[in-house]
Amino acid sequence: MSGTGAHILVYPYPAPGHIIPLLDLTHRFITRGLTVTFLVTPNNLSLLDPLFSRHHSSSIQSLVLPGPAPSNSAAPHHRLFAMMSGLPDFHYSAILQWFRSHPSPPVAIVSDFFLGWTQDLASELGIKRVVFSPSGAFGYSVEEAIWNALPKKKTDDDTDNENYIVTFQTLPNSPKFAWYQISHIYRNTKEGDPDREFFRSDSLSNMTSWGRVFNTFSELERVYIDHAKKQIGQDRVWAVGPLLPPEDDAADLANRGGSSTVQCSELMTWLDGCEDHSVVYVCFGSRYVLTREQMDALAAALEKSGVHFVWCVRYPGSGPTSSDDGVIPDGFEDRVTGRGFLIKGWAPQVAILRHRAVGAFLTHCGWNSTLEGISAGVVMLTWPMSADQFSNAQLLVDQLGVGIRVGESIQIIPDSTQLARILTESVQEGRPERSQVKKFSEAAANAVMKGGSSEKDLDAFIEAMNQLRTD
C-alpha cells in the first residue's frame, strides 16, 4: 500500500446503520491523505463500491473476512449478542495474521463501539485503538453510564414497574429515563448472564481506548462532547459530523446504503409537484417493523391529516414478528392516491429530506436519521423504538427544541386523531421547532466547512494519526 499519510484499519460493526457513517468518514480520511484498509464481511462488500470508484487502490483496500450469520429467529438482544460475541471468533486471529504479514501495517484501529474487544487486539499488536460512535455523544454517554452505574428498579421482583424513573446524575443536565427506555440488552439480562457480561466488558474496553470519534458536531452536543473529554482525562475526542454525502453527489444520494425499490427520479418528480415544506416523510429505519397496532394508528392518522406524505414501509423479515406486523391496512393506498407516496423497502432518505417540499420527519430517532433530519432543517416528529433512540428523542425535544414528541415504542402508541393534528401542524409555517431546527441546520453546514468545528477536529485527528507513524 502506498499513501502519503498513515495507514489505519477501519472496522465497522457489520450493519448498514453502523457501516454507512464510517464509509463517509473513510472518504474524508482518504481525501486528507490517510491510507485505509476497510474491514468488511462479504454480504456488505458492495457498500464499498462508491469508495472504490472515487479513490485509487493505493489509498483504499478492503479486508474481507467472514462473519457469523445473524439468526432472525432469535429475540433482538440475542441476535445482537450472537453477532457481537461471534465476531472475535471469526476475526481476531485473522486480523493478527494479516497485520503481521503486512509490509506496512496500520498504526491504529478505528472500530465501532460494538467492537470493544478490539481494544485487546490493538494492545496485542502494540497499536492504538480509537472508538467510533455511530451514536451521538449524549446517547453514548447514557449507554456508558448504564454499564458504569448498573441501575436497578426499586426491588428485584418489581417486574411490572416499567415506568420506574432512573436518573443519571453524573451526566450533564442529569437526564431521566423510564425503565422501559433503558437499553433492552441491560433490562433483559441479569447479573452474571453471559450476554450482560459481554456487553459490559465491551463498554469498559471502550472506556480504556486511546481516543473516540463521534459522528456529531460541537454546536449540537458541546456539553456531552466536553463530558466525554473529562471522562477519559484527555483531549483525544473528536466530533467530526455530520457525516453525510455532499449536496451535488446525486448518485450517492440515490443509492446511499442500498438500492431503493423506487426510481429516485420518479420520487423527486413527485416531490417537485408539492409545495415547500408541505410533505411529511415517515420512516422507522432499516430494521424496525411496526406492529399491526402501530401500523393502523399511523395509517389512520396519515389519512385523517390530509397532508402530503412519503412513507417508507418496512415489511417483516428482520426478526420474530406477527403475520400482521408491517401490513398496510386494506384500501389505504387507494384512499390516499395523489397525496401519498409509499416506498416498500429501502428509501433514498437523504435525498428525500433535502428536497424543498419536505417539512417534517416522523422518525424512530436512530442517530443517522436524527443527523440527516437536523441537517436538512426539517421538524422532527419523534417515535423512538429502542436503544439510543430514547435519548436521541429527549435531545431533540427537551434539549434542542427541534422536535415534537409523538409516540414511544409500543408503550405509547398515539391516538390517530391526535397524531393527525400533529402531522398537520408540523408542516405549518411559524412552528417554533422549524425556526430552531433551521439554526442547527445552518450550524451543521458550517461545522463541515473549512474552518468549521468538525473540520478542525478532523484535521486534528489526521495529525494525530500521522504523529503515530513517526512515534
NORPEWO-V518838 format. One record per backbone hydrogen bond with DSSP energy under -1.0 kcal/mol. NH is the residue of the N-H (numbers start at 1). CO is the residue of the C=O. Records with the same first field share a line. If there is no record, write none. Layout:
NH: CO, CO
This chain:
5: 33
8: 35
9: 108
10: 37
11: 110
15: 13
18: 15
19: 15
20: 16
23: 19
24: 20
25: 21
26: 22
27: 23
28: 24
29: 25
30: 26
31: 27
33: 30
34: 29
35: 6
36: 59
37: 8
38: 61
39: 10
40: 63
44: 41
45: 42
47: 44
48: 45
49: 46
52: 48
53: 49
54: 50
55: 51
59: 56
60: 56
61: 36
63: 38
65: 40
79: 75
80: 76
81: 77
82: 78
83: 79
84: 80
85: 81
86: 82
87: 83
90: 86
91: 87
92: 88
95: 91
96: 92
97: 93
98: 94
99: 95
100: 96
101: 97
102: 99
107: 7
109: 128
110: 9
111: 130
112: 11
113: 132
115: 112
118: 115
119: 116
121: 117
122: 118
123: 119
124: 120
125: 121
126: 122
127: 122
128: 107
130: 109
131: 211
132: 111
133: 213
140: 136
141: 137
142: 138
143: 139
144: 140
145: 141
146: 142
147: 143
148: 144
149: 145
150: 146
158: 155
159: 157
162: 160
164: 161
166: 177
168: 175
171: 168
174: 171
177: 166
179: 164
180: 162
181: 178
182: 179
187: 183
188: 184
189: 186
193: 190
197: 193
198: 194
199: 195
200: 196
201: 197
202: 198
203: 199
204: 200
205: 201
206: 202
207: 203
209: 206
210: 129
211: 129
212: 236
213: 131
214: 238
215: 133
216: 214
220: 217
221: 217
222: 218
225: 221
226: 222
227: 223
228: 224
229: 225
230: 226
231: 227
232: 228
234: 229
237: 235
238: 212
240: 214
241: 216
244: 242
249: 246
250: 248
253: 249
254: 250
255: 251
258: 255
261: 346
267: 263
268: 264
269: 265
270: 266
271: 267
272: 268
274: 271
277: 356
278: 275
279: 357
280: 308
281: 360
282: 310
283: 362
295: 291
296: 292
297: 293
298: 294
299: 295
300: 296
301: 297
302: 298
303: 299
304: 300
305: 301
309: 339
310: 280
311: 341
312: 282
313: 343
325: 322
326: 290
327: 324
332: 329
335: 331
336: 332
337: 334
339: 336
340: 336
341: 309
343: 311
345: 313
349: 347
352: 348
353: 349
354: 350
355: 352
358: 355
359: 279
360: 279
361: 379
362: 281
363: 381
370: 366
371: 367
372: 368
373: 369
374: 370
375: 371
376: 372
378: 373
379: 359
380: 402
381: 361
382: 404
383: 363
389: 386
392: 388
393: 389
394: 390
395: 391
396: 392
397: 393
398: 394
399: 394
400: 395
402: 396
403: 396
404: 380
406: 382
407: 382
408: 412
409: 384
412: 408
419: 415
420: 416
421: 417
422: 418
423: 419
424: 420
425: 421
426: 422
428: 425
435: 431
436: 432
437: 433
438: 434
439: 435
440: 436
441: 437
442: 438
443: 439
444: 440
445: 441
446: 442
447: 443
448: 444
449: 446
452: 449
455: 447
456: 452
457: 453
458: 454
459: 455
460: 456
461: 457
462: 458
463: 459
464: 460
465: 461
466: 462
467: 463
468: 464
469: 465
471: 467
